[in-house]
Amino acid sequence: MLSSQDGSLCDLLGELAAGGYRFVTPTPETHRRVVSQRGTATDIRDIFGWSLPFAPQTAGPRILRLLEAAEMVISEGDNFRSAVRVSSVGDALFLHSAYPTTQVDSVFFGPDSYRFVDFLRAEFAGSTAVGNLVDIGTGSGVGGIMAAMQVQPAKVTLTDINPLALRFARINAVHSKIEVATVEGSGVEAIAAPIELAVSNPPYLMDSAGRSYRDGGGMYGAALSLDWALAAAAKLAPGGRLLLYTASAIVKGQDNLHAALVDGLDEGRFRLRYRELDPDVFGEQLEEPHYRDVERIAVVGAVLERLE
């Protein structure tokens, strides 16, 4: 059951969907470049995609009332700005934090979200329904919600340490007509075994600001991915799978996350498939002092299956 404010945000998604809203969210750097050349919003996409300030008549009375009811509108002189942003994945819409995502509790959505969904779709091709699905570190809920549309699980659980992320994920799930339970916590610490299917897109960069959607800790940002993967593996049911979308810093040609996963898993109990999905992302991070020894940051997809 959504609160009155959250119900207003869900209604906002409904209004946008009815109007055919679509917006593919780019990287923050691309966003910065685009909006640096623009002024105030001229349409709904400018308001909820590009996070531009808008005049009341641009939004229209219905949209503005919903933002006000949800307390998600910021006054800027004679104009307003939405405190939320909306991205599309096909016909599905996802509410998340407005640009720029500088707050510690920001809920991020961007190119990784689309690659994550594509990774899941490819792995789920031909899959049958499962009993329970867990999205670890759900953020906006895009992984769990889009996965649920494909494998039709009996139960969907979304976990995150960020209460705002869980709030937005619940709203997004209701809009997409997916029933979910949300659990606040890191990894699978609060999830009971056995898990039949888990999906996860953990934070995978070293972030000096400590933003929860971005900071993956040690191993050049891969430590959290490793910890979550091994903890989830311990709770998988026989035949259960973890689909992990993350990244690994390549140092002297070596992928240390892959090596750590191989070392951490019992070869007789688990099967691991691991591949690079994109060889070079977030190249600007290599200018940071703590990435000095890193050659590139590779996006990887790992499928971990319990055999017995």
N, C-alpha and C positions, 0 to 999 in steps of 0.2 A: 504494500500500500504506500503510495507516494504522498508526501506532505503537500500542502497547498502550493507552496513555492515550487516544489519539484514538479507538481502537476502542471503548473504554468509553463515550465520549461518543456515538458513533454508535449503540451499543446502547441508550443512554439515549433517543435520539430514537425508536428502534424501540419501546421500552417505552411511551413517551408516545403514539405513533401507535396502537399496539394498544389503548390505553385510551381512544381517541377524544379525545385532548387537543386543545383549540382555545383560542387566546388572540390577540386583536387588540390590538396594542400601541399605546397612545395617545401623546400628546406627553409630554415629561418633566414639564411643569407639571401636566397632568391626573394623571399618575402620582403626583406629590407630594401633590396634594390628596386622592386616594383613599387612599393608604397612611397619611396623617396621621390618618385616622379608624379605622385598624385596628391590631390587635396582632400576634399570631403567626398563622401560616398555619393554615387549617382544611382545606385540600385541595391537590391537586397544582397547580392554577392559581395559587393563592396563592404557592406555592414558586417555580415557573418562569415565571410571568407577572408577578406583582406583586413578586417578589423579597423576600418577607417571611421573617423567621426562622421556623424550624419545629422541632417536636419530632420525634424519630426515628420515632415511630409514625405520624406524619402522612405521611411519605414512604414508609414501609415498608422492609423490609430490602433488597429487590432494588435499588430506586432509590438508597438510601443507599450501598450497596456500589459501585454504578457511579460515583457522584460521588466517593467516596473513592478508587477505583481511578484515576480521571482527575485526582485532586488538585484538584478543583474544588468543594470544600466547606469552609466556614469555621466554626470552632467559636465559639459565643457563649454561654458559660456552659453551661447544660443544653441549649441549643438549637443549631441549625446554620443556616447560610445558604448557598444555592447561589451560586457565583461565575459562573454562566452563566444565561442567560435563554433562553426558547424562544417564538418567535412562529409563528403559522400564517398561511399564504396559501392559502386553500382547503384542500386535503388535504395540502399540503406544509408541512413544519416546518423552521424555521431557528433554529439556535443562534447566539447573540450575547452581548454582555457584559451582565451584570446591572446593574440600576439601583442607584445613580446612575452614569451614564457620565462620571465625572470624570477618569479616567485618560487620559493622553496617547494611549495605544494602544487605547483603548476601541473596540469594534466595535459600531456603532450600528445600530438597526433601529427604525423608527417610521412615522408617517403618510406620510412621503415615500416609504418603501419600497412602500407600497400604491399610491400615485399613480404611481410609476415603473412598476410592473407593469401598471397599467391603461393607461398611455401606450403601453407596448410591445405589449400585446395589441391595442389599437386599430390600431396601425400594421402589425402582422403579419397582420391579418385577410386571408385569401386568399393569403398569401405561400407560395412554394414553398421546398423545402429549400435550404440554402446549404452551401458547402464549409467555410468557417471562420467562427467567431463569436468575437469578443473583447469581454470585459466590462472596461472601463477603470475602475480604482478600484473594484473589486468589493465591498469590505466583506464582508458576510455571504455574498455570492454570489447574492443574490436575483435580480438582473437577468439574469445569464448563465444561471442554472439555469432560471428560469421561461421565458426566451426559448428556451432549448434544447428545452424541452418542446413549444414551439409550432412551431419551424421545423426541428427535427431536423437540426442541422448535423453535418457529418462530423468536425469538430474544434471543441472549446471551450477557449479560453484565458482565464483570469482573472488580472488584474493588480492589484497594490496595493503601496503602500510599507510597509504594516503587516504584519509576519510573522504576528501573531495573527489578523488578518483573513483571510489566506490559509489559515491553519490551520483556522479555523472554516468557511471556504468549502469546503475539501476535504471536511470531515466532512459538511457539508450536501449536497454533491454526491453523495457515496457513499450517503447515506441516500435521496436522490431518484433513485438509479440513473442518474446522469448522469456520464459519464466526462469529466474535465477535466484540463488542465495548468495549473499556477499559475506565475506569473512575478513576482518581486519587483522593483518599480521604479515610477517615476512615469509616468503617461500611457502612451504607446506606444513609449517610447524603446527597449525591449528586444524589441519585436515586429517581425518582418520583414514587409515588404510582399510581395505585395498582401493587403489585408484586404477580405473580401467584405462582412462585416457587423460593425459595432461598436455597442455600447450603452454608455451611461455616465450615471451620476448622481454628478457630482463634488461635493465640499464647496463650499458657496456662500455662507457667512457669513464675516464678519471675526471671528475668535476670539482674544481676548487670551491665552487659555491655550494656544494653538497645537495644539489637538487635531486630529489628522490627518483624522478623519471630518467635521470641522466647518469648518476654516479654508480658505477659498478665496482668500486673499490680497487684492491690491488690487482696484480697480474695485468697491469695497464688497462684495468677496467673489467677484466674477465673473471675476477674472483667470485663475484656474486653469481654469475652464470654457472660456474663450477659447483658452488655450494648448493644452489637450488637444484641442479641436475642430480647430484648425488643423493640429496635428501629425498627428492621425488622418486628416484630409482628404488630407494629402500622401502617405499610404500606402494610400489606398483603391484597390481595383481598379476598372477601368471598370465602371460600373453598381453599384459598391459603395455602401453607405449607412452613415452614422453616425446613430444615434438618441440624442439628447442631452436628458436631463431635468435641469434646473437651475433657477436663479432669477436674477433681475436686479433691482437696485435702481432704482426709477423716480425720476428727479431732474428736477423742473420738467416733468413729463409725458413725459420722454424715456427710452427704453430704450437705454442705452449699449451693452449687450451685443449687441443686435440690430445696431446701427449698426457695431460693431466686426467682427462676423462678415461683414456685407455688404462692408465695406472690405477684409477680409482674404482674401476668396475671389475667384478669377477667375471672373467671371460666365459666360465661355464654357466653362468646364470643370466648373462645379458648379451645382447647383440647390439652393436653400435654401427650405424651408418652416418657418415660425416662428409660434408662437401662444402666448398666455397660457393656462395650464391652471387657475391659481388666482390671482386678482388681488391677494390680500393674505394673506401668511403671516408668522409670526414678528414680529408687530407690536411685541412687547416689545423687539426689537432697536433700534427707533427711539429708545429712551431712552438708548442708548449715545452718547457724544460723537462718535464717528466716523461715526455715521449721521445727524447733525444736519440735513443738507441733503436727506435721502431722504424722499419722500412715502409710499412703500410698497415692499414687497418682493414681486415677482410671480414665481410659479412658471411656468416656460416650457418648452415642448417644441420642439426644433429637429430637423428631418430634413434632413440634408445628403447629397446624392447626387452622385457623380462621373459626369459625362456621357460622358467619353471617356478 
